[in-house]
Structure formats: C-alpha cells, structure tokens
Amino acid sequence: MNSPMLNFIKHRDHALMLRIHHWEPPDGLRLVMVSATRAGDGWLWYGLGLLILMFGDHDRVAAVFAGTSATSVGLVIYALLKQATRRPRPCLVEPNRWAHILPPDQYSFPSGHTIAAFAITMSVGQFYAPLFMVLLLAALLIASSRILLGMHYLSDVIAGMVLGGALGHLAFRLIS
C-alpha cells in the first residue's frame, strides 16, 4: 500500500541518491566518511564505554548501562524493521562511483549505525553534558557517511536518528 507521502519520500530519496552516487567529492571526503562509518561499526562506542567506566564519575555504570540498553533495544527494532520493509540499499540499486564498500546486508531501512549513534549520544550525553556536542558531531558524521557511501537513503537515516534519539532519551530517563 503506497500512500502519496511514501511515494514522495521514495522519489526524493531516489533523486538524492542519484545525485550523490554520480557526484565527484572533494579529496579527503571519502576517507573521512569511511572512517566515520568504521567508527560507527562499534569501535568508537566500545572505546567510549571503556573510558567512561575507567574515568567516569559516580554515574559511569548508569551511563554505560543506559547507552547499552538503548542501543540493544534499537538494534532489535532495526532487525525487525529490516525484515518487514526489505528496502534494497541504494548501492544495490545504483552503483556509487566514488565509494566502494560492501554493505553488511542487502536491506536499507532503517540505518542501524545511526540508531546506535543517536541512542548513545542521547543517553550518555545526558549523563555527561560536556560530551554531548562531541557525541552529536560523531553521530551526525556517522549518519552522513551512511548516505554518502551509498549504504542508506536519507529517510533511513532520519528514521534511525528519531528512533535512536528517542530510545536514548528514554533509557536516560528510566536509568538516571
């Protein structure tokens, strides 16, 4: 069942994907985007959790638990939505001429990297306000990288931001 709104979103997603996949980016941008995506594979978040546990204040366990909980719930929802929607990834629809990385699976909606990034940003960032802007910048770089590297459409990333952000905030509220 396709509504006019869904058709509008799909059309805009496809048009943006075509522009990005045929774009010649500035030197160095590919390296930044691949690095952001790889950080979002989990390494950044594992390192952050370890640093918080080692050097954090009395809220360190609660902060790591909130981030882990929000991300875990988000990734369960992500897996269910991927199987329900079965939306093909942009790089499988139209090759990206400048970004050549392999997708972890064939489905696009929603972005799991973005869900995790925003779940951690919203939960941990509320426990440690001085880190919030740094975490938000990292989350935005990860989300952008998923679009520019052809792994996701804009709507996949927006859904990931909303879902991850809401879960992160909820985890903070329940655990703090």
PyMOL commands that place a pseudoatom at each C-alpha (Angstrom):
pseudoatom trace, name=CA, resn=MET, resi=1, chain=A, elem=C, hetatm=0, pos=[0.000, 0.000, 0.000]
pseudoatom trace, name=CA, resn=ASN, resi=2, chain=A, elem=C, hetatm=0, pos=[1.694, 3.173, -1.204]
pseudoatom trace, name=CA, resn=SER, resi=3, chain=A, elem=C, hetatm=0, pos=[0.461, 6.470, 0.119]
pseudoatom trace, name=CA, resn=PRO, resi=4, chain=A, elem=C, hetatm=0, pos=[1.184, 9.779, -1.623]
pseudoatom trace, name=CA, resn=MET, resi=5, chain=A, elem=C, hetatm=0, pos=[3.528, 10.693, 1.266]
pseudoatom trace, name=CA, resn=LEU, resi=6, chain=A, elem=C, hetatm=0, pos=[5.517, 7.435, 0.947]
pseudoatom trace, name=CA, resn=ASN, resi=7, chain=A, elem=C, hetatm=0, pos=[5.753, 7.916, -2.811]
pseudoatom trace, name=CA, resn=PHE, resi=8, chain=A, elem=C, hetatm=0, pos=[7.005, 11.471, -2.268]
pseudoatom trace, name=CA, resn=ILE, resi=9, chain=A, elem=C, hetatm=0, pos=[9.666, 10.267, 0.198]
pseudoatom trace, name=CA, resn=LYS, resi=10, chain=A, elem=C, hetatm=0, pos=[10.777, 7.433, -2.116]
pseudoatom trace, name=CA, resn=HIS, resi=11, chain=A, elem=C, hetatm=0, pos=[11.018, 9.822, -5.074]
pseudoatom trace, name=CA, resn=ARG, resi=12, chain=A, elem=C, hetatm=0, pos=[13.081, 12.354, -3.087]
pseudoatom trace, name=CA, resn=ASP, resi=13, chain=A, elem=C, hetatm=0, pos=[15.302, 9.605, -1.642]
pseudoatom trace, name=CA, resn=HIS, resi=14, chain=A, elem=C, hetatm=0, pos=[15.954, 8.216, -5.113]
pseudoatom trace, name=CA, resn=ALA, resi=15, chain=A, elem=C, hetatm=0, pos=[16.721, 11.643, -6.605]
pseudoatom trace, name=CA, resn=LEU, resi=16, chain=A, elem=C, hetatm=0, pos=[19.187, 12.453, -3.811]
pseudoatom trace, name=CA, resn=MET, resi=17, chain=A, elem=C, hetatm=0, pos=[20.788, 9.022, -4.146]
pseudoatom trace, name=CA, resn=LEU, resi=18, chain=A, elem=C, hetatm=0, pos=[21.376, 9.569, -7.871]
pseudoatom trace, name=CA, resn=ARG, resi=19, chain=A, elem=C, hetatm=0, pos=[22.984, 12.966, -7.247]
pseudoatom trace, name=CA, resn=ILE, resi=20, chain=A, elem=C, hetatm=0, pos=[25.293, 11.575, -4.565]
pseudoatom trace, name=CA, resn=HIS, resi=21, chain=A, elem=C, hetatm=0, pos=[26.249, 8.450, -6.484]
pseudoatom trace, name=CA, resn=HIS, resi=22, chain=A, elem=C, hetatm=0, pos=[27.296, 10.493, -9.531]
pseudoatom trace, name=CA, resn=TRP, resi=23, chain=A, elem=C, hetatm=0, pos=[28.987, 13.283, -7.559]
pseudoatom trace, name=CA, resn=GLU, resi=24, chain=A, elem=C, hetatm=0, pos=[32.752, 13.817, -7.592]
pseudoatom trace, name=CA, resn=PRO, resi=25, chain=A, elem=C, hetatm=0, pos=[33.567, 14.674, -3.952]
pseudoatom trace, name=CA, resn=PRO, resi=26, chain=A, elem=C, hetatm=0, pos=[36.495, 16.774, -2.744]
pseudoatom trace, name=CA, resn=ASP, resi=27, chain=A, elem=C, hetatm=0, pos=[39.720, 14.939, -1.967]
pseudoatom trace, name=CA, resn=GLY, resi=28, chain=A, elem=C, hetatm=0, pos=[39.763, 13.522, 1.526]
pseudoatom trace, name=CA, resn=LEU, resi=29, chain=A, elem=C, hetatm=0, pos=[35.990, 13.350, 1.962]
pseudoatom trace, name=CA, resn=ARG, resi=30, chain=A, elem=C, hetatm=0, pos=[35.894, 9.643, 1.120]
pseudoatom trace, name=CA, resn=LEU, resi=31, chain=A, elem=C, hetatm=0, pos=[38.487, 8.943, 3.829]
pseudoatom trace, name=CA, resn=VAL, resi=32, chain=A, elem=C, hetatm=0, pos=[36.519, 10.978, 6.386]
pseudoatom trace, name=CA, resn=MET, resi=33, chain=A, elem=C, hetatm=0, pos=[33.255, 9.214, 5.500]
pseudoatom trace, name=CA, resn=VAL, resi=34, chain=A, elem=C, hetatm=0, pos=[34.761, 5.709, 5.509]
pseudoatom trace, name=CA, resn=SER, resi=35, chain=A, elem=C, hetatm=0, pos=[36.447, 6.498, 8.849]
pseudoatom trace, name=CA, resn=ALA, resi=36, chain=A, elem=C, hetatm=0, pos=[33.150, 7.736, 10.308]
pseudoatom trace, name=CA, resn=THR, resi=37, chain=A, elem=C, hetatm=0, pos=[31.322, 4.614, 9.144]
pseudoatom trace, name=CA, resn=ARG, resi=38, chain=A, elem=C, hetatm=0, pos=[34.034, 2.342, 10.559]
pseudoatom trace, name=CA, resn=ALA, resi=39, chain=A, elem=C, hetatm=0, pos=[33.926, 4.209, 13.895]
pseudoatom trace, name=CA, resn=GLY, resi=40, chain=A, elem=C, hetatm=0, pos=[30.165, 3.620, 13.870]
pseudoatom trace, name=CA, resn=ASP, resi=41, chain=A, elem=C, hetatm=0, pos=[30.759, -0.121, 13.426]
pseudoatom trace, name=CA, resn=GLY, resi=42, chain=A, elem=C, hetatm=0, pos=[31.147, -0.140, 17.199]
pseudoatom trace, name=CA, resn=TRP, resi=43, chain=A, elem=C, hetatm=0, pos=[34.772, 0.738, 17.898]
pseudoatom trace, name=CA, resn=LEU, resi=44, chain=A, elem=C, hetatm=0, pos=[34.003, 4.308, 18.903]
pseudoatom trace, name=CA, resn=TRP, resi=45, chain=A, elem=C, hetatm=0, pos=[31.206, 3.218, 21.239]
pseudoatom trace, name=CA, resn=TYR, resi=46, chain=A, elem=C, hetatm=0, pos=[33.190, 0.389, 22.851]
pseudoatom trace, name=CA, resn=GLY, resi=47, chain=A, elem=C, hetatm=0, pos=[36.083, 2.777, 23.466]
pseudoatom trace, name=CA, resn=LEU, resi=48, chain=A, elem=C, hetatm=0, pos=[33.765, 5.423, 24.872]
pseudoatom trace, name=CA, resn=GLY, resi=49, chain=A, elem=C, hetatm=0, pos=[32.183, 2.905, 27.246]
pseudoatom trace, name=CA, resn=LEU, resi=50, chain=A, elem=C, hetatm=0, pos=[35.571, 1.713, 28.423]
pseudoatom trace, name=CA, resn=LEU, resi=51, chain=A, elem=C, hetatm=0, pos=[36.804, 5.281, 29.017]
pseudoatom trace, name=CA, resn=ILE, resi=52, chain=A, elem=C, hetatm=0, pos=[33.649, 6.173, 30.927]
pseudoatom trace, name=CA, resn=LEU, resi=53, chain=A, elem=C, hetatm=0, pos=[33.950, 3.063, 33.091]
pseudoatom trace, name=CA, resn=MET, resi=54, chain=A, elem=C, hetatm=0, pos=[37.609, 3.807, 33.798]
pseudoatom trace, name=CA, resn=PHE, resi=55, chain=A, elem=C, hetatm=0, pos=[37.440, 7.577, 34.327]
pseudoatom trace, name=CA, resn=GLY, resi=56, chain=A, elem=C, hetatm=0, pos=[33.782, 8.484, 34.823]
pseudoatom trace, name=CA, resn=ASP, resi=57, chain=A, elem=C, hetatm=0, pos=[32.169, 9.734, 37.989]
pseudoatom trace, name=CA, resn=HIS, resi=58, chain=A, elem=C, hetatm=0, pos=[29.554, 8.033, 40.167]
pseudoatom trace, name=CA, resn=ASP, resi=59, chain=A, elem=C, hetatm=0, pos=[27.159, 7.867, 37.154]
pseudoatom trace, name=CA, resn=ARG, resi=60, chain=A, elem=C, hetatm=0, pos=[29.557, 5.857, 34.992]
pseudoatom trace, name=CA, resn=VAL, resi=61, chain=A, elem=C, hetatm=0, pos=[27.823, 2.480, 35.313]
pseudoatom trace, name=CA, resn=ALA, resi=62, chain=A, elem=C, hetatm=0, pos=[24.375, 4.020, 34.807]
pseudoatom trace, name=CA, resn=ALA, resi=63, chain=A, elem=C, hetatm=0, pos=[25.575, 5.931, 31.728]
pseudoatom trace, name=CA, resn=VAL, resi=64, chain=A, elem=C, hetatm=0, pos=[27.103, 2.862, 30.098]
pseudoatom trace, name=CA, resn=PHE, resi=65, chain=A, elem=C, hetatm=0, pos=[24.055, 0.769, 31.006]
pseudoatom trace, name=CA, resn=ALA, resi=66, chain=A, elem=C, hetatm=0, pos=[21.706, 3.392, 29.504]
pseudoatom trace, name=CA, resn=GLY, resi=67, chain=A, elem=C, hetatm=0, pos=[23.716, 3.571, 26.283]
pseudoatom trace, name=CA, resn=THR, resi=68, chain=A, elem=C, hetatm=0, pos=[23.967, -0.199, 26.012]
pseudoatom trace, name=CA, resn=SER, resi=69, chain=A, elem=C, hetatm=0, pos=[20.263, -0.693, 26.760]
pseudoatom trace, name=CA, resn=ALA, resi=70, chain=A, elem=C, hetatm=0, pos=[19.076, 1.934, 24.282]
pseudoatom trace, name=CA, resn=THR, resi=71, chain=A, elem=C, hetatm=0, pos=[21.356, 0.572, 21.577]
pseudoatom trace, name=CA, resn=SER, resi=72, chain=A, elem=C, hetatm=0, pos=[20.347, -3.038, 22.213]
pseudoatom trace, name=CA, resn=VAL, resi=73, chain=A, elem=C, hetatm=0, pos=[16.637, -2.273, 22.014]
pseudoatom trace, name=CA, resn=GLY, resi=74, chain=A, elem=C, hetatm=0, pos=[17.262, -0.139, 18.928]
pseudoatom trace, name=CA, resn=LEU, resi=75, chain=A, elem=C, hetatm=0, pos=[19.111, -2.919, 17.156]
pseudoatom trace, name=CA, resn=VAL, resi=76, chain=A, elem=C, hetatm=0, pos=[16.316, -5.408, 17.864]
pseudoatom trace, name=CA, resn=ILE, resi=77, chain=A, elem=C, hetatm=0, pos=[13.794, -2.966, 16.370]
pseudoatom trace, name=CA, resn=TYR, resi=78, chain=A, elem=C, hetatm=0, pos=[16.213, -2.358, 13.468]
pseudoatom trace, name=CA, resn=ALA, resi=79, chain=A, elem=C, hetatm=0, pos=[16.396, -6.082, 12.676]
pseudoatom trace, name=CA, resn=LEU, resi=80, chain=A, elem=C, hetatm=0, pos=[12.603, -6.407, 12.749]
pseudoatom trace, name=CA, resn=LEU, resi=81, chain=A, elem=C, hetatm=0, pos=[12.089, -3.357, 10.528]
pseudoatom trace, name=CA, resn=LYS, resi=82, chain=A, elem=C, hetatm=0, pos=[14.704, -4.511, 8.008]
pseudoatom trace, name=CA, resn=GLN, resi=83, chain=A, elem=C, hetatm=0, pos=[12.915, -7.826, 7.587]
pseudoatom trace, name=CA, resn=ALA, resi=84, chain=A, elem=C, hetatm=0, pos=[9.492, -6.180, 7.426]
pseudoatom trace, name=CA, resn=THR, resi=85, chain=A, elem=C, hetatm=0, pos=[10.374, -3.487, 4.869]
pseudoatom trace, name=CA, resn=ARG, resi=86, chain=A, elem=C, hetatm=0, pos=[13.051, -5.252, 2.796]
pseudoatom trace, name=CA, resn=ARG, resi=87, chain=A, elem=C, hetatm=0, pos=[14.039, -1.980, 1.143]
pseudoatom trace, name=CA, resn=PRO, resi=88, chain=A, elem=C, hetatm=0, pos=[17.100, -2.507, -1.091]
pseudoatom trace, name=CA, resn=ARG, resi=89, chain=A, elem=C, hetatm=0, pos=[20.197, -0.472, -0.276]
pseudoatom trace, name=CA, resn=PRO, resi=90, chain=A, elem=C, hetatm=0, pos=[20.997, 2.462, -2.580]
pseudoatom trace, name=CA, resn=CYS, resi=91, chain=A, elem=C, hetatm=0, pos=[24.356, 0.934, -3.566]
pseudoatom trace, name=CA, resn=LEU, resi=92, chain=A, elem=C, hetatm=0, pos=[22.491, -2.153, -4.813]
pseudoatom trace, name=CA, resn=VAL, resi=93, chain=A, elem=C, hetatm=0, pos=[20.056, -0.011, -6.838]
pseudoatom trace, name=CA, resn=GLU, resi=94, chain=A, elem=C, hetatm=0, pos=[22.640, 2.329, -8.387]
pseudoatom trace, name=CA, resn=PRO, resi=95, chain=A, elem=C, hetatm=0, pos=[26.418, 1.903, -8.026]
pseudoatom trace, name=CA, resn=ASN, resi=96, chain=A, elem=C, hetatm=0, pos=[28.189, 4.674, -6.144]
pseudoatom trace, name=CA, resn=ARG, resi=97, chain=A, elem=C, hetatm=0, pos=[31.051, 5.814, -8.361]
pseudoatom trace, name=CA, resn=TRP, resi=98, chain=A, elem=C, hetatm=0, pos=[33.347, 7.025, -5.566]
pseudoatom trace, name=CA, resn=ALA, resi=99, chain=A, elem=C, hetatm=0, pos=[32.566, 4.905, -2.528]
pseudoatom trace, name=CA, resn=HIS, resi=100, chain=A, elem=C, hetatm=0, pos=[33.288, 1.213, -2.801]
pseudoatom trace, name=CA, resn=ILE, resi=101, chain=A, elem=C, hetatm=0, pos=[32.500, -0.514, 0.470]
pseudoatom trace, name=CA, resn=LEU, resi=102, chain=A, elem=C, hetatm=0, pos=[30.441, -3.627, 0.868]
pseudoatom trace, name=CA, resn=PRO, resi=103, chain=A, elem=C, hetatm=0, pos=[27.127, -3.407, 2.707]
pseudoatom trace, name=CA, resn=PRO, resi=104, chain=A, elem=C, hetatm=0, pos=[26.683, -5.657, 5.752]
pseudoatom trace, name=CA, resn=ASP, resi=105, chain=A, elem=C, hetatm=0, pos=[23.357, -6.916, 4.338]
pseudoatom trace, name=CA, resn=GLN, resi=106, chain=A, elem=C, hetatm=0, pos=[21.039, -6.165, 1.428]
pseudoatom trace, name=CA, resn=TYR, resi=107, chain=A, elem=C, hetatm=0, pos=[18.371, -4.095, 3.199]
pseudoatom trace, name=CA, resn=SER, resi=108, chain=A, elem=C, hetatm=0, pos=[18.385, -0.396, 3.878]
pseudoatom trace, name=CA, resn=PHE, resi=109, chain=A, elem=C, hetatm=0, pos=[15.592, 0.709, 6.239]
pseudoatom trace, name=CA, resn=PRO, resi=110, chain=A, elem=C, hetatm=0, pos=[16.433, 1.853, 8.910]
pseudoatom trace, name=CA, resn=SER, resi=111, chain=A, elem=C, hetatm=0, pos=[20.102, 2.704, 9.484]
pseudoatom trace, name=CA, resn=GLY, resi=112, chain=A, elem=C, hetatm=0, pos=[21.467, 0.634, 12.378]
pseudoatom trace, name=CA, resn=HIS, resi=113, chain=A, elem=C, hetatm=0, pos=[24.646, 2.725, 12.562]
pseudoatom trace, name=CA, resn=THR, resi=114, chain=A, elem=C, hetatm=0, pos=[22.503, 5.836, 13.004]
pseudoatom trace, name=CA, resn=ILE, resi=115, chain=A, elem=C, hetatm=0, pos=[20.230, 4.208, 15.590]
pseudoatom trace, name=CA, resn=ALA, resi=116, chain=A, elem=C, hetatm=0, pos=[23.237, 3.218, 17.695]
pseudoatom trace, name=CA, resn=ALA, resi=117, chain=A, elem=C, hetatm=0, pos=[24.958, 6.594, 17.295]
pseudoatom trace, name=CA, resn=PHE, resi=118, chain=A, elem=C, hetatm=0, pos=[21.925, 8.595, 18.403]
pseudoatom trace, name=CA, resn=ALA, resi=119, chain=A, elem=C, hetatm=0, pos=[20.921, 6.149, 21.151]
pseudoatom trace, name=CA, resn=ILE, resi=120, chain=A, elem=C, hetatm=0, pos=[24.375, 6.512, 22.698]
pseudoatom trace, name=CA, resn=THR, resi=121, chain=A, elem=C, hetatm=0, pos=[24.544, 10.259, 22.100]
pseudoatom trace, name=CA, resn=MET, resi=122, chain=A, elem=C, hetatm=0, pos=[21.201, 10.916, 23.761]
pseudoatom trace, name=CA, resn=SER, resi=123, chain=A, elem=C, hetatm=0, pos=[21.722, 8.596, 26.727]
pseudoatom trace, name=CA, resn=VAL, resi=124, chain=A, elem=C, hetatm=0, pos=[25.407, 9.103, 27.540]
pseudoatom trace, name=CA, resn=GLY, resi=125, chain=A, elem=C, hetatm=0, pos=[25.312, 12.768, 26.522]
pseudoatom trace, name=CA, resn=GLN, resi=126, chain=A, elem=C, hetatm=0, pos=[22.659, 13.478, 29.130]
pseudoatom trace, name=CA, resn=PHE, resi=127, chain=A, elem=C, hetatm=0, pos=[24.751, 11.866, 31.855]
pseudoatom trace, name=CA, resn=TYR, resi=128, chain=A, elem=C, hetatm=0, pos=[27.858, 13.745, 30.691]
pseudoatom trace, name=CA, resn=ALA, resi=129, chain=A, elem=C, hetatm=0, pos=[26.692, 17.074, 29.267]
pseudoatom trace, name=CA, resn=PRO, resi=130, chain=A, elem=C, hetatm=0, pos=[30.239, 18.255, 28.354]
pseudoatom trace, name=CA, resn=LEU, resi=131, chain=A, elem=C, hetatm=0, pos=[30.480, 15.276, 25.962]
pseudoatom trace, name=CA, resn=PHE, resi=132, chain=A, elem=C, hetatm=0, pos=[27.110, 15.875, 24.320]
pseudoatom trace, name=CA, resn=MET, resi=133, chain=A, elem=C, hetatm=0, pos=[28.259, 18.145, 21.461]
pseudoatom trace, name=CA, resn=VAL, resi=134, chain=A, elem=C, hetatm=0, pos=[31.225, 15.888, 20.629]
pseudoatom trace, name=CA, resn=LEU, resi=135, chain=A, elem=C, hetatm=0, pos=[28.953, 12.835, 20.608]
pseudoatom trace, name=CA, resn=LEU, resi=136, chain=A, elem=C, hetatm=0, pos=[26.391, 14.689, 18.484]
pseudoatom trace, name=CA, resn=LEU, resi=137, chain=A, elem=C, hetatm=0, pos=[29.069, 15.629, 15.950]
pseudoatom trace, name=CA, resn=ALA, resi=138, chain=A, elem=C, hetatm=0, pos=[30.232, 11.997, 15.801]
pseudoatom trace, name=CA, resn=ALA, resi=139, chain=A, elem=C, hetatm=0, pos=[26.636, 10.791, 15.390]
pseudoatom trace, name=CA, resn=LEU, resi=140, chain=A, elem=C, hetatm=0, pos=[25.982, 13.286, 12.584]
pseudoatom trace, name=CA, resn=LEU, resi=141, chain=A, elem=C, hetatm=0, pos=[29.199, 12.272, 10.802]
pseudoatom trace, name=CA, resn=ILE, resi=142, chain=A, elem=C, hetatm=0, pos=[28.256, 8.600, 11.065]
pseudoatom trace, name=CA, resn=ALA, resi=143, chain=A, elem=C, hetatm=0, pos=[24.724, 9.295, 9.807]
pseudoatom trace, name=CA, resn=SER, resi=144, chain=A, elem=C, hetatm=0, pos=[26.024, 11.390, 6.892]
pseudoatom trace, name=CA, resn=SER, resi=145, chain=A, elem=C, hetatm=0, pos=[28.573, 8.740, 5.984]
pseudoatom trace, name=CA, resn=ARG, resi=146, chain=A, elem=C, hetatm=0, pos=[25.848, 6.142, 5.603]
pseudoatom trace, name=CA, resn=ILE, resi=147, chain=A, elem=C, hetatm=0, pos=[24.138, 8.291, 2.958]
pseudoatom trace, name=CA, resn=LEU, resi=148, chain=A, elem=C, hetatm=0, pos=[27.284, 9.416, 1.135]
pseudoatom trace, name=CA, resn=LEU, resi=149, chain=A, elem=C, hetatm=0, pos=[28.719, 5.893, 0.980]
pseudoatom trace, name=CA, resn=GLY, resi=150, chain=A, elem=C, hetatm=0, pos=[25.526, 4.546, -0.576]
pseudoatom trace, name=CA, resn=MET, resi=151, chain=A, elem=C, hetatm=0, pos=[24.508, 2.372, 2.350]
pseudoatom trace, name=CA, resn=HIS, resi=152, chain=A, elem=C, hetatm=0, pos=[21.267, 4.237, 3.130]
pseudoatom trace, name=CA, resn=TYR, resi=153, chain=A, elem=C, hetatm=0, pos=[18.711, 6.675, 1.844]
pseudoatom trace, name=CA, resn=LEU, resi=154, chain=A, elem=C, hetatm=0, pos=[18.071, 9.939, 3.671]
pseudoatom trace, name=CA, resn=SER, resi=155, chain=A, elem=C, hetatm=0, pos=[14.790, 8.620, 5.101]
pseudoatom trace, name=CA, resn=ASP, resi=156, chain=A, elem=C, hetatm=0, pos=[16.596, 5.541, 6.508]
pseudoatom trace, name=CA, resn=VAL, resi=157, chain=A, elem=C, hetatm=0, pos=[18.966, 7.826, 8.387]
pseudoatom trace, name=CA, resn=ILE, resi=158, chain=A, elem=C, hetatm=0, pos=[16.233, 10.187, 9.597]
pseudoatom trace, name=CA, resn=ALA, resi=159, chain=A, elem=C, hetatm=0, pos=[14.285, 7.195, 10.930]
pseudoatom trace, name=CA, resn=GLY, resi=160, chain=A, elem=C, hetatm=0, pos=[17.460, 5.985, 12.663]
pseudoatom trace, name=CA, resn=MET, resi=161, chain=A, elem=C, hetatm=0, pos=[18.033, 9.414, 14.216]
pseudoatom trace, name=CA, resn=VAL, resi=162, chain=A, elem=C, hetatm=0, pos=[14.481, 9.624, 15.561]
pseudoatom trace, name=CA, resn=LEU, resi=163, chain=A, elem=C, hetatm=0, pos=[14.385, 6.035, 16.815]
pseudoatom trace, name=CA, resn=GLY, resi=164, chain=A, elem=C, hetatm=0, pos=[17.873, 6.095, 18.349]
pseudoatom trace, name=CA, resn=GLY, resi=165, chain=A, elem=C, hetatm=0, pos=[17.371, 9.536, 19.886]
pseudoatom trace, name=CA, resn=ALA, resi=166, chain=A, elem=C, hetatm=0, pos=[14.039, 8.570, 21.432]
pseudoatom trace, name=CA, resn=LEU, resi=167, chain=A, elem=C, hetatm=0, pos=[15.418, 5.303, 22.821]
pseudoatom trace, name=CA, resn=GLY, resi=168, chain=A, elem=C, hetatm=0, pos=[18.487, 7.071, 24.207]
pseudoatom trace, name=CA, resn=HIS, resi=169, chain=A, elem=C, hetatm=0, pos=[16.379, 9.702, 25.936]
pseudoatom trace, name=CA, resn=LEU, resi=170, chain=A, elem=C, hetatm=0, pos=[14.007, 7.053, 27.318]
pseudoatom trace, name=CA, resn=ALA, resi=171, chain=A, elem=C, hetatm=0, pos=[16.930, 4.991, 28.640]
pseudoatom trace, name=CA, resn=PHE, resi=172, chain=A, elem=C, hetatm=0, pos=[18.361, 8.061, 30.336]
pseudoatom trace, name=CA, resn=ARG, resi=173, chain=A, elem=C, hetatm=0, pos=[15.004, 8.879, 31.945]
pseudoatom trace, name=CA, resn=LEU, resi=174, chain=A, elem=C, hetatm=0, pos=[14.469, 5.312, 33.170]
pseudoatom trace, name=CA, resn=ILE, resi=175, chain=A, elem=C, hetatm=0, pos=[18.005, 4.742, 34.471]
pseudoatom trace, name=CA, resn=SER, resi=176, chain=A, elem=C, hetatm=0, pos=[19.059, 8.129, 35.864]
for i in range(1, 176): cmd.bond("trace and resi %d" % i, "trace and resi %d" % (i + 1))
show_as sticks, trace
zoom trace
